[in-house]
């Protein structure tokens, strides 16, 4: 699987789950692209954050990743 195919698979998965859940642990991404190694997926997720497709969210002790502009904290800002 190429990097672009992996990015597409991740975005499709997140958009499909966006009605029930907006933030995910990094380990949740491993099942979205099962034929890639965790390190490769971590690098792809980091690139997607840099490109503006995804964003990090931190509670101080836990870091989650979600689609940019999605989730309760963004709804409250509107």
Jmol script that loads the backbone (N, CA, C; Angstrom):
load data "model"
ATOM      1  N   UNK A   1       0.846  -1.174   0.000  1.00  0.00           N
ATOM      2  CA  UNK A   1       0.000   0.000   0.000  1.00  0.00           C
ATOM      3  C   UNK A   1       0.896   1.243   0.000  1.00  0.00           C
ATOM      4  N   UNK A   2       0.559   2.181  -0.847  1.00  0.00           N
ATOM      5  CA  UNK A   2       1.341   3.416  -0.916  1.00  0.00           C
ATOM      6  C   UNK A   2       0.916   4.381   0.199  1.00  0.00           C
ATOM      7  N   UNK A   3       1.704   5.420   0.375  1.00  0.00           N
ATOM      8  CA  UNK A   3       1.392   6.422   1.399  1.00  0.00           C
ATOM      9  C   UNK A   3       0.070   7.120   1.090  1.00  0.00           C
ATOM     10  N   UNK A   4      -0.162   7.448  -0.182  1.00  0.00           N
ATOM     11  CA  UNK A   4      -1.410   8.122  -0.554  1.00  0.00           C
ATOM     12  C   UNK A   4      -2.622   7.231  -0.316  1.00  0.00           C
ATOM     13  N   UNK A   5      -2.487   5.939  -0.598  1.00  0.00           N
ATOM     14  CA  UNK A   5      -3.587   5.003  -0.332  1.00  0.00           C
ATOM     15  C   UNK A   5      -3.857   4.901   1.166  1.00  0.00           C
ATOM     16  N   UNK A   6      -2.804   4.907   1.950  1.00  0.00           N
ATOM     17  CA  UNK A   6      -2.957   4.845   3.407  1.00  0.00           C
ATOM     18  C   UNK A   6      -3.663   6.097   3.927  1.00  0.00           C
ATOM     19  N   UNK A   7      -3.270   7.269   3.432  1.00  0.00           N
ATOM     20  CA  UNK A   7      -3.915   8.517   3.838  1.00  0.00           C
ATOM     21  C   UNK A   7      -5.401   8.492   3.499  1.00  0.00           C
ATOM     22  N   UNK A   8      -5.717   8.004   2.307  1.00  0.00           N
ATOM     23  CA  UNK A   8      -7.117   7.930   1.877  1.00  0.00           C
ATOM     24  C   UNK A   8      -7.907   6.981   2.783  1.00  0.00           C
ATOM     25  N   UNK A   9      -7.312   5.829   3.111  1.00  0.00           N
ATOM     26  CA  UNK A   9      -7.978   4.853   3.978  1.00  0.00           C
ATOM     27  C   UNK A   9      -8.225   5.441   5.368  1.00  0.00           C
ATOM     28  N   UNK A  10      -7.259   6.177   5.882  1.00  0.00           N
ATOM     29  CA  UNK A  10      -7.408   6.795   7.207  1.00  0.00           C
ATOM     30  C   UNK A  10      -8.529   7.829   7.186  1.00  0.00           C
ATOM     31  N   UNK A  11      -8.522   8.703   6.184  1.00  0.00           N
ATOM     32  CA  UNK A  11      -9.563   9.734   6.102  1.00  0.00           C
ATOM     33  C   UNK A  11     -10.953   9.123   5.958  1.00  0.00           C
ATOM     34  N   UNK A  12     -11.076   8.092   5.128  1.00  0.00           N
ATOM     35  CA  UNK A  12     -12.380   7.435   4.943  1.00  0.00           C
ATOM     36  C   UNK A  12     -12.856   6.811   6.248  1.00  0.00           C
ATOM     37  N   UNK A  13     -11.945   6.161   6.975  1.00  0.00           N
ATOM     38  CA  UNK A  13     -12.300   5.560   8.261  1.00  0.00           C
ATOM     39  C   UNK A  13     -12.762   6.610   9.250  1.00  0.00           C
ATOM     40  N   UNK A  14     -12.027   7.693   9.361  1.00  0.00           N
ATOM     41  CA  UNK A  14     -12.380   8.740  10.322  1.00  0.00           C
ATOM     42  C   UNK A  14     -13.693   9.414   9.966  1.00  0.00           C
ATOM     43  N   UNK A  15     -13.926   9.662   8.686  1.00  0.00           N
ATOM     44  CA  UNK A  15     -15.179  10.285   8.268  1.00  0.00           C
ATOM     45  C   UNK A  15     -16.354   9.350   8.510  1.00  0.00           C
ATOM     46  N   UNK A  16     -16.150   8.060   8.347  1.00  0.00           N
ATOM     47  CA  UNK A  16     -17.214   7.088   8.605  1.00  0.00           C
ATOM     48  C   UNK A  16     -17.571   6.979  10.072  1.00  0.00           C
ATOM     49  N   UNK A  17     -16.597   7.204  10.942  1.00  0.00           N
ATOM     50  CA  UNK A  17     -16.825   7.095  12.384  1.00  0.00           C
ATOM     51  C   UNK A  17     -17.121   8.437  13.038  1.00  0.00           C
ATOM     52  N   UNK A  18     -17.141   9.513  12.263  1.00  0.00           N
ATOM     53  CA  UNK A  18     -17.247  10.861  12.837  1.00  0.00           C
ATOM     54  C   UNK A  18     -18.569  11.112  13.554  1.00  0.00           C
ATOM     55  N   UNK A  19     -19.602  10.342  13.277  1.00  0.00           N
ATOM     56  CA  UNK A  19     -20.890  10.536  13.946  1.00  0.00           C
ATOM     57  C   UNK A  19     -20.840  10.048  15.393  1.00  0.00           C
ATOM     58  N   UNK A  20     -19.993   9.054  15.666  1.00  0.00           N
ATOM     59  CA  UNK A  20     -19.952   8.474  17.002  1.00  0.00           C
ATOM     60  C   UNK A  20     -18.710   8.841  17.794  1.00  0.00           C
ATOM     61  N   UNK A  21     -17.619   9.137  17.098  1.00  0.00           N
ATOM     62  CA  UNK A  21     -16.364   9.390  17.790  1.00  0.00           C
ATOM     63  C   UNK A  21     -15.527  10.368  16.966  1.00  0.00           C
ATOM     64  N   UNK A  22     -14.919  11.354  17.620  1.00  0.00           N
ATOM     65  CA  UNK A  22     -14.159  12.340  16.857  1.00  0.00           C
ATOM     66  C   UNK A  22     -12.652  12.276  17.112  1.00  0.00           C
ATOM     67  N   UNK A  23     -12.227  11.664  18.194  1.00  0.00           N
ATOM     68  CA  UNK A  23     -10.803  11.598  18.533  1.00  0.00           C
ATOM     69  C   UNK A  23     -10.389  10.146  18.742  1.00  0.00           C
ATOM     70  N   UNK A  24      -9.158   9.842  18.320  1.00  0.00           N
ATOM     71  CA  UNK A  24      -8.667   8.469  18.365  1.00  0.00           C
ATOM     72  C   UNK A  24      -7.248   8.421  18.909  1.00  0.00           C
ATOM     73  N   UNK A  25      -6.912   7.315  19.560  1.00  0.00           N
ATOM     74  CA  UNK A  25      -5.538   7.056  19.966  1.00  0.00           C
ATOM     75  C   UNK A  25      -4.742   6.672  18.730  1.00  0.00           C
ATOM     76  N   UNK A  26      -3.434   6.849  18.776  1.00  0.00           N
ATOM     77  CA  UNK A  26      -2.588   6.462  17.650  1.00  0.00           C
ATOM     78  C   UNK A  26      -2.757   4.979  17.342  1.00  0.00           C
ATOM     79  N   UNK A  27      -2.889   4.144  18.359  1.00  0.00           N
ATOM     80  CA  UNK A  27      -3.027   2.699  18.140  1.00  0.00           C
ATOM     81  C   UNK A  27      -4.297   2.347  17.363  1.00  0.00           C
ATOM     82  N   UNK A  28      -5.315   3.210  17.404  1.00  0.00           N
ATOM     83  CA  UNK A  28      -6.537   2.967  16.636  1.00  0.00           C
ATOM     84  C   UNK A  28      -6.277   3.045  15.130  1.00  0.00           C
ATOM     85  N   UNK A  29      -5.274   3.826  14.743  1.00  0.00           N
ATOM     86  CA  UNK A  29      -4.946   3.977  13.329  1.00  0.00           C
ATOM     87  C   UNK A  29      -4.303   2.716  12.766  1.00  0.00           C
ATOM     88  N   UNK A  30      -3.690   1.908  13.631  1.00  0.00           N
ATOM     89  CA  UNK A  30      -3.023   0.692  13.162  1.00  0.00           C
ATOM     90  C   UNK A  30      -4.004  -0.269  12.502  1.00  0.00           C
ATOM     91  N   UNK A  31      -5.225  -0.337  13.005  1.00  0.00           N
ATOM     92  CA  UNK A  31      -6.215  -1.249  12.421  1.00  0.00           C
ATOM     93  C   UNK A  31      -6.810  -0.691  11.121  1.00  0.00           C
ATOM     94  N   UNK A  32      -6.673   0.617  10.911  1.00  0.00           N
ATOM     95  CA  UNK A  32      -7.187   1.223   9.681  1.00  0.00           C
ATOM     96  C   UNK A  32      -6.304   0.898   8.486  1.00  0.00           C
ATOM     97  N   UNK A  33      -5.024   0.664   8.740  1.00  0.00           N
ATOM     98  CA  UNK A  33      -4.066   0.325   7.680  1.00  0.00           C
ATOM     99  C   UNK A  33      -3.281  -0.897   8.179  1.00  0.00           C
ATOM    100  N   UNK A  34      -3.911  -2.078   8.190  1.00  0.00           N
ATOM    101  CA  UNK A  34      -3.300  -3.250   8.828  1.00  0.00           C
ATOM    102  C   UNK A  34      -2.033  -3.787   8.152  1.00  0.00           C
ATOM    103  N   UNK A  35      -1.824  -3.484   6.878  1.00  0.00           N
ATOM    104  CA  UNK A  35      -0.651  -4.041   6.204  1.00  0.00           C
ATOM    105  C   UNK A  35       0.579  -3.144   6.278  1.00  0.00           C
ATOM    106  N   UNK A  36       0.533  -2.109   7.133  1.00  0.00           N
ATOM    107  CA  UNK A  36       1.698  -1.243   7.340  1.00  0.00           C
ATOM    108  C   UNK A  36       2.165  -1.377   8.779  1.00  0.00           C
ATOM    109  N   UNK A  37       3.444  -1.101   8.994  1.00  0.00           N
ATOM    110  CA  UNK A  37       4.026  -1.175  10.331  1.00  0.00           C
ATOM    111  C   UNK A  37       3.614   0.055  11.139  1.00  0.00           C
ATOM    112  N   UNK A  38       3.522  -0.089  12.463  1.00  0.00           N
ATOM    113  CA  UNK A  38       3.125   1.036  13.310  1.00  0.00           C
ATOM    114  C   UNK A  38       3.977   2.293  13.106  1.00  0.00           C
ATOM    115  N   UNK A  39       5.259   2.145  12.911  1.00  0.00           N
ATOM    116  CA  UNK A  39       6.135   3.299  12.718  1.00  0.00           C
ATOM    117  C   UNK A  39       5.776   4.044  11.429  1.00  0.00           C
ATOM    118  N   UNK A  40       5.455   3.291  10.372  1.00  0.00           N
ATOM    119  CA  UNK A  40       5.054   3.911   9.108  1.00  0.00           C
ATOM    120  C   UNK A  40       3.745   4.686   9.282  1.00  0.00           C
ATOM    121  N   UNK A  41       2.817   4.107  10.012  1.00  0.00           N
ATOM    122  CA  UNK A  41       1.522   4.750  10.237  1.00  0.00           C
ATOM    123  C   UNK A  41       1.706   6.023  11.070  1.00  0.00           C
ATOM    124  N   UNK A  42       2.565   5.953  12.070  1.00  0.00           N
ATOM    125  CA  UNK A  42       2.837   7.139  12.894  1.00  0.00           C
ATOM    126  C   UNK A  42       3.387   8.266  12.021  1.00  0.00           C
ATOM    127  N   UNK A  43       4.303   7.943  11.118  1.00  0.00           N
ATOM    128  CA  UNK A  43       4.877   8.959  10.236  1.00  0.00           C
ATOM    129  C   UNK A  43       3.827   9.544   9.297  1.00  0.00           C
ATOM    130  N   UNK A  44       2.929   8.701   8.789  1.00  0.00           N
ATOM    131  CA  UNK A  44       1.858   9.173   7.903  1.00  0.00           C
ATOM    132  C   UNK A  44       0.904  10.087   8.667  1.00  0.00           C
ATOM    133  N   UNK A  45       0.538   9.704   9.889  1.00  0.00           N
ATOM    134  CA  UNK A  45      -0.357  10.527  10.703  1.00  0.00           C
ATOM    135  C   UNK A  45       0.300  11.882  10.979  1.00  0.00           C
ATOM    136  N   UNK A  46       1.580  11.883  11.302  1.00  0.00           N
ATOM    137  CA  UNK A  46       2.292  13.149  11.534  1.00  0.00           C
ATOM    138  C   UNK A  46       2.272  14.029  10.287  1.00  0.00           C
ATOM    139  N   UNK A  47       2.456  13.430   9.115  1.00  0.00           N
ATOM    140  CA  UNK A  47       2.403  14.199   7.867  1.00  0.00           C
ATOM    141  C   UNK A  47       1.009  14.774   7.639  1.00  0.00           C
ATOM    142  N   UNK A  48      -0.008  13.987   7.959  1.00  0.00           N
ATOM    143  CA  UNK A  48      -1.380  14.445   7.775  1.00  0.00           C
ATOM    144  C   UNK A  48      -1.702  15.602   8.718  1.00  0.00           C
ATOM    145  N   UNK A  49      -1.108  15.609   9.902  1.00  0.00           N
ATOM    146  CA  UNK A  49      -1.277  16.738  10.827  1.00  0.00           C
ATOM    147  C   UNK A  49      -0.597  17.970  10.241  1.00  0.00           C
ATOM    148  N   UNK A  50       0.614  17.793   9.721  1.00  0.00           N
ATOM    149  CA  UNK A  50       1.348  18.916   9.123  1.00  0.00           C
ATOM    150  C   UNK A  50       0.615  19.476   7.909  1.00  0.00           C
ATOM    151  N   UNK A  51      -0.047  18.601   7.139  1.00  0.00           N
ATOM    152  CA  UNK A  51      -0.781  19.024   5.944  1.00  0.00           C
ATOM    153  C   UNK A  51      -2.126  19.661   6.291  1.00  0.00           C
ATOM    154  N   UNK A  52      -2.575  19.511   7.538  1.00  0.00           N
ATOM    155  CA  UNK A  52      -3.826  20.131   7.959  1.00  0.00           C
ATOM    156  C   UNK A  52      -5.055  19.246   7.841  1.00  0.00           C
ATOM    157  N   UNK A  53      -4.876  17.949   7.574  1.00  0.00           N
ATOM    158  CA  UNK A  53      -6.023  17.040   7.488  1.00  0.00           C
ATOM    159  C   UNK A  53      -6.458  16.573   8.881  1.00  0.00           C
ATOM    160  N   UNK A  54      -5.487  16.364   9.751  1.00  0.00           N
ATOM    161  CA  UNK A  54      -5.742  15.882  11.102  1.00  0.00           C
ATOM    162  C   UNK A  54      -5.197  16.898  12.099  1.00  0.00           C
ATOM    163  N   UNK A  55      -5.593  16.728  13.360  1.00  0.00           N
ATOM    164  CA  UNK A  55      -5.061  17.584  14.421  1.00  0.00           C
ATOM    165  C   UNK A  55      -4.897  16.772  15.692  1.00  0.00           C
ATOM    166  N   UNK A  56      -3.941  17.194  16.501  1.00  0.00           N
ATOM    167  CA  UNK A  56      -3.738  16.590  17.803  1.00  0.00           C
ATOM    168  C   UNK A  56      -4.627  17.290  18.817  1.00  0.00           C
ATOM    169  N   UNK A  57      -5.065  16.549  19.814  1.00  0.00           N
ATOM    170  CA  UNK A  57      -5.799  17.103  20.942  1.00  0.00           C
ATOM    171  C   UNK A  57      -5.215  16.466  22.196  1.00  0.00           C
ATOM    172  N   UNK A  58      -4.915  17.270  23.194  1.00  0.00           N
ATOM    173  CA  UNK A  58      -4.298  16.756  24.407  1.00  0.00           C
ATOM    174  C   UNK A  58      -5.093  17.164  25.632  1.00  0.00           C
ATOM    175  N   UNK A  59      -5.266  16.224  26.540  1.00  0.00           N
ATOM    176  CA  UNK A  59      -5.915  16.516  27.810  1.00  0.00           C
ATOM    177  C   UNK A  59      -4.875  16.846  28.871  1.00  0.00           C
ATOM    178  N   UNK A  60      -3.626  16.783  28.501  1.00  0.00           N
ATOM    179  CA  UNK A  60      -2.541  16.996  29.445  1.00  0.00           C
ATOM    180  C   UNK A  60      -1.808  15.707  29.720  1.00  0.00           C
ATOM    181  N   UNK A  61      -2.560  14.620  29.798  1.00  0.00           N
ATOM    182  CA  UNK A  61      -1.930  13.324  30.046  1.00  0.00           C
ATOM    183  C   UNK A  61      -2.097  12.374  28.856  1.00  0.00           C
ATOM    184  N   UNK A  62      -3.035  12.662  27.994  1.00  0.00           N
ATOM    185  CA  UNK A  62      -3.326  11.796  26.858  1.00  0.00           C
ATOM    186  C   UNK A  62      -3.389  12.630  25.591  1.00  0.00           C
ATOM    187  N   UNK A  63      -2.804  12.114  24.534  1.00  0.00           N
ATOM    188  CA  UNK A  63      -2.870  12.795  23.245  1.00  0.00           C
ATOM    189  C   UNK A  63      -3.720  11.966  22.299  1.00  0.00           C
ATOM    190  N   UNK A  64      -4.722  12.614  21.714  1.00  0.00           N
ATOM    191  CA  UNK A  64      -5.601  11.965  20.750  1.00  0.00           C
ATOM    192  C   UNK A  64      -5.465  12.677  19.411  1.00  0.00           C
ATOM    193  N   UNK A  65      -5.937  12.015  18.356  1.00  0.00           N
ATOM    194  CA  UNK A  65      -5.836  12.559  17.010  1.00  0.00           C
ATOM    195  C   UNK A  65      -7.215  12.477  16.371  1.00  0.00           C
ATOM    196  N   UNK A  66      -7.599  13.527  15.653  1.00  0.00           N
ATOM    197  CA  UNK A  66      -8.891  13.521  14.982  1.00  0.00           C
ATOM    198  C   UNK A  66      -8.867  14.383  13.741  1.00  0.00           C
ATOM    199  N   UNK A  67      -9.973  14.364  13.021  1.00  0.00           N
ATOM    200  CA  UNK A  67     -10.100  15.210  11.838  1.00  0.00           C
ATOM    201  C   UNK A  67     -10.072  16.673  12.254  1.00  0.00           C
ATOM    202  N   UNK A  68      -9.426  17.478  11.493  1.00  0.00           N
ATOM    203  CA  UNK A  68      -9.316  18.902  11.818  1.00  0.00           C
ATOM    204  C   UNK A  68     -10.707  19.537  11.787  1.00  0.00           C
ATOM    205  N   UNK A  69     -11.053  20.259  12.844  1.00  0.00           N
ATOM    206  CA  UNK A  69     -12.323  20.961  12.916  1.00  0.00           C
ATOM    207  C   UNK A  69     -13.493  20.130  13.414  1.00  0.00           C
ATOM    208  N   UNK A  70     -13.250  18.892  13.825  1.00  0.00           N
ATOM    209  CA  UNK A  70     -14.331  18.035  14.305  1.00  0.00           C
ATOM    210  C   UNK A  70     -14.251  17.882  15.819  1.00  0.00           C
ATOM    211  N   UNK A  71     -15.371  17.596  16.436  1.00  0.00           N
ATOM    212  CA  UNK A  71     -15.392  17.317  17.864  1.00  0.00           C
ATOM    213  C   UNK A  71     -16.097  18.397  18.657  1.00  0.00           C
ATOM    214  N   UNK A  72     -16.340  18.101  19.917  1.00  0.00           N
ATOM    215  CA  UNK A  72     -17.079  19.003  20.794  1.00  0.00           C
ATOM    216  C   UNK A  72     -16.403  20.345  20.972  1.00  0.00           C
ATOM    217  N   UNK A  73     -15.068  20.358  21.113  1.00  0.00           N
ATOM    218  CA  UNK A  73     -14.400  21.630  21.359  1.00  0.00           C
ATOM    219  C   UNK A  73     -14.587  22.584  20.201  1.00  0.00           C
ATOM    220  N   UNK A  74     -14.738  22.104  18.981  1.00  0.00           N
ATOM    221  CA  UNK A  74     -14.960  22.986  17.840  1.00  0.00           C
ATOM    222  C   UNK A  74     -16.413  23.446  17.757  1.00  0.00           C
ATOM    223  N   UNK A  75     -17.339  22.605  18.182  1.00  0.00           N
ATOM    224  CA  UNK A  75     -18.748  22.989  18.181  1.00  0.00           C
ATOM    225  C   UNK A  75     -18.996  24.094  19.194  1.00  0.00           C
ATOM    226  N   UNK A  76     -18.282  24.063  20.308  1.00  0.00           N
ATOM    227  CA  UNK A  76     -18.442  25.069  21.352  1.00  0.00           C
ATOM    228  C   UNK A  76     -17.894  26.418  20.898  1.00  0.00           C
ATOM    229  N   UNK A  77     -16.888  26.410  20.014  1.00  0.00           N
ATOM    230  CA  UNK A  77     -16.266  27.649  19.554  1.00  0.00           C
ATOM    231  C   UNK A  77     -17.138  28.411  18.582  1.00  0.00           C
ATOM    232  N   UNK A  78     -18.027  27.723  17.873  1.00  0.00           N
ATOM    233  CA  UNK A  78     -18.873  28.377  16.846  1.00  0.00           C
ATOM    234  C   UNK A  78     -19.859  29.336  17.440  1.00  0.00           C
TER     235      UNK A  78
END
end "model"
wireframe off; spacefill off
backbone 0.3
color backbone group
